[in-house]
């Protein structure tokens, strides 16, 4: 591992271990602590290990001193799937600990997350009713999977996210993501949200106005251009770059999950990997906050 990755892993471990937001359990504590589990999950995603079995073999060979106990693949997978709430909690904890959390502009967009390609895989999957077939214009092909809806700051810091059926109404999903955490809007009054043409809706406009939010989006070609519309495209491209970051080094599209709990854990793991990198980069003054290059080997 590089010194940068060791520094990130150490800082993350200490931050999680010192936080009172960990999981409270009765009885004997697990041999692999929550801090160790999240640190391992982040390192796996940052180093690009899609296979958990390969990752644990690597960890036993190179990280035995840092992690005296490492579970078998089935135990590690079980702990990750059970840690969805824990992962979400610490993504928010680390996000609050950066200056980007106070940005008064958010960007919303969605990106495909493929869950299966072959017919036999589709039939074996437990994602029926959630994952579905949809079209991906950028690749000119159909895919079976979900769409990851992400709200982030212009700096790439994740604020809220939701994997959903690709046929779901993204306007309803935006409203749900904004209201699922009662403290989110209370701590960000008067927020500006930037989206694409898919968020055109009178009901959504009324919802945003009711909650004191401003929605900026392009208008359809047959409508009068909205004020400042020409400034939206370069800003929205920032979200595209965040999606590219998640699909690059952490390999979001090769998550390999076949159950809802597994998808939530693997997607959360990738977002968790991005968040502490931003948190660490902002503290070190790295020019591009969402850059993972320094931690990839």
N, C-alpha and C positions, 0 to 999 in steps of 0.2 A: 504493500500500500504506500501511497505518497504521504508526505508529511501533512499536506493539506487535508486529505481524507481522514487521517488520524486525528488531526485537530478538530475537524467537524464532528467526528464520532464522539470524541471525548467531551466536547462542549454540549452536544445533544444529550449524551448520557447524564451528565451532571445536571443539565436543565430539567430533564424528566425526573431524575431521581430526587431532586430537591423540591419538585412541585407537589403541592397537596392534592392535585387533581387526579392522582393515580387511582387504580381500581382498588376498592376495599373488599377484602375477602375475610371470611371466617375460617378458622382452622389453620392448618399448616401452610405457610407461604410456598409458592412454587419455586422450584430450583432455578428456573430462568425468570428473572424479575421483569416487570413491565419495562423498566429502563433498558435492560438488555435486549428484550424482544423488539422494541421500537428502533433501537440502534442497529440491530441486525437487519431489520426490514429496510431501513434507509440505505444501509451499505449495500445490501443485495440489489436494490433498484438502481443506485448510483453506479455500481460496477457492471450493471447490465446482465446479471444472472437471471434468466427467465426460469430455468429449472431450479426448484428448491433443493432437489437432491444434489445437483452439482454445486450449488451454493454452500450447502452444509459440508460437503467434502472439502471445498476450498477453505471454509472457515476452520475446520478441524486441522487442516494442514498449516494454515498461516495465522490463525487468530486464537489458538488454544490458550495463550497466556492472558489475552484480554477477556475471553469467555471460557472459564473453567468447565462449565457444563453446557453442552449443546444437545438438544433433543434429536430424536430421529425425525425423518422427513414427515411422517404422519403426525407426530406430536407438534412439530413446528407449524404445520399447516393448520392443525386444530386450534392452536393458540392464536394464529393470525386471524382465522375466521371468527373467533370469539372476541376479537379485539376491535371490531368496527367502531364501537362507541369510543373506546380509548384512543384510537387513531384520529377520529374526528375532533375529539377534545383537545388533543395536543397540536393538531394543525391550527386550531383556533388560538390556543395558548401561545404558540410561537408567532402567529400572525399579529396578535395584539402586542407582541414584544418588539415590533419594528415600527419605524416611522412611517412606512408605507400604509399601515393600517389606518392612518388618519387622512389619507388622500380623499378629496371630496368628489372624485370621479371614479366610476366603476364601468367596466366593459363586460358585456354579456355575449356569449356565442356558444355554439355547440359543435361537436366533432364526432364522427362515427367511431365506435369501438366494436370491432368485429369480434364475434363470439364463436363462429363456426363457418366452415367453408364447404365441406363435403356433406352429402346427404346422410351418410352413416353417423357423422358427428352430430348433426342436427337432431337425429332420432334419439341419440343417447343422452343428449343434453337435458338438464332439468330446468332450463330457462324458458320452456314453452309458456306462452302467455305474457312474457315480459320482452324477451328478444324477438325480433321480427325481421322480415326482409324489407330492405329499403334501397334507394338508389343513391349512389355517391357520385355527384357530377364531376368532382375534381379528378377522379380516377376512371370515370365513364364506365362504371360497373355496379352491379347490385351486390349487396352484402347482407349477411344475417347477423344481427347483433343489436346494439343499443346506441344511443347518442348520449355523450357526456356533455351536459349543460354546465357551463362554468361562468361564474362571476369573479372577476379579478380586477386588480388595480392596473393602471397603465404600466406599472413596474413589474407586473406578472404575479403579484402576491394573490393566492387564492382566497376568496372571501366566502363563497358558497358554491356547492356543486351538487349535481344530481344525475346519476345514470338513469335513463328512461327509455321506454319503448320509442323507436324512431318515428312512429306515427303520432306520438303524443303532441298536443298543442303546446308549442314552446312559450306562448304568451301566458298560459295557465301555469306552466312550470316556473316561469320567472316570478310570477306573483307568489307561488308557493315557496320558492327559495328565499324570497325577501321576508316572508312572514313566519317561516318555520322556527326562527330564532327570535324571540320577542325582544331580546336586547340589541339585536343588530341594528334595526332602524332607530331605536331609542338613542343609540350612541352615535348615529350618523344622520342627524336631521338635515334636510335640504340637499340630500345626495343627488348627483347627476348620473344617470345610467345611459350608456351609449350602446345601441344595438343595431341590427340590420333591418331590412324590410319585412322580415318575418314577424316582427313585433308590432306591426301596424294593427291597431285595434282601438275602437272607441272605449270598450270596456277596460282595456289595459290603461289607456290614458286617464280614465276616470279613477281607476285604482291608484295610479301613481300620484295623481293630484290629491286624492284623499289622504295619502300617507306623506304628503309633503315632498314628493320626489319629482324630478324632472327627467323625462325620457327623450333622448335625442336619437333620431333615426332618419334614414333617407326616406324620401317620398317616392311613390310610384311614378313612372315616366309620364303618365297622363295627368299627373297632379302638379300643382304649383310647387316649385322647390321650397323647402323649409329654410328658414334663416340659418346660415352657417353650415349648410349641408355639405359644401365642398370641403370642409375641414374634417369630416367624419371618417373618410376612407383611410387616411394614414393612421388615425388613432385606432380604428378597428383592426388594422393589420397587426397591431401589437398582440391582440388575442390570438391571431393566427400563429404568431411566433411562439406564444406560450403553448399552444396545442402542439406545435412542431417540437418544442422542447420535451413535452411529455411523451411524444411518440418516438423521440430519438433515443437518447441515452437510457431512460427508464423503460423504454419499449412497451408503451401502454397497450398497443394493439396485439402484443404477444403475451397477454396476461395468462392465458391457458385455463381460466376458470370455467367450470361447467355448472355451477350452482349459483343462486342469487347471493348467498353469503360469501361465496368465493369471489364473485365479481366485485362486490362491495369492498372486500378486503384488498383485492389486488389493485383496484382503482385507487382506493384510499392510500395504499402503500406508495403508489407513484406520486400522488399529490403530497403525501407526507415527505417524500424524498425532495421534492421541489421546495417546499416551505422552509425547512431548516437551512437549505443551501442559500435561499434568499436572506433569511435571518442572519446567517453567518457572513454572507457577502456584504450586507449593509453595515455590519459592525466593523468589517475590515476595509471598507471603502472601495470595494471592487466596482469598476465602472458599470458593468452589466450585472444587475442584481440576480437575475435568474440563470446565470451561466453555471453549468455543471462541469465545465471542461477541467477545472483544477482538481476535481474529485474522481475522475473516471478511470484511474489505474493505481 
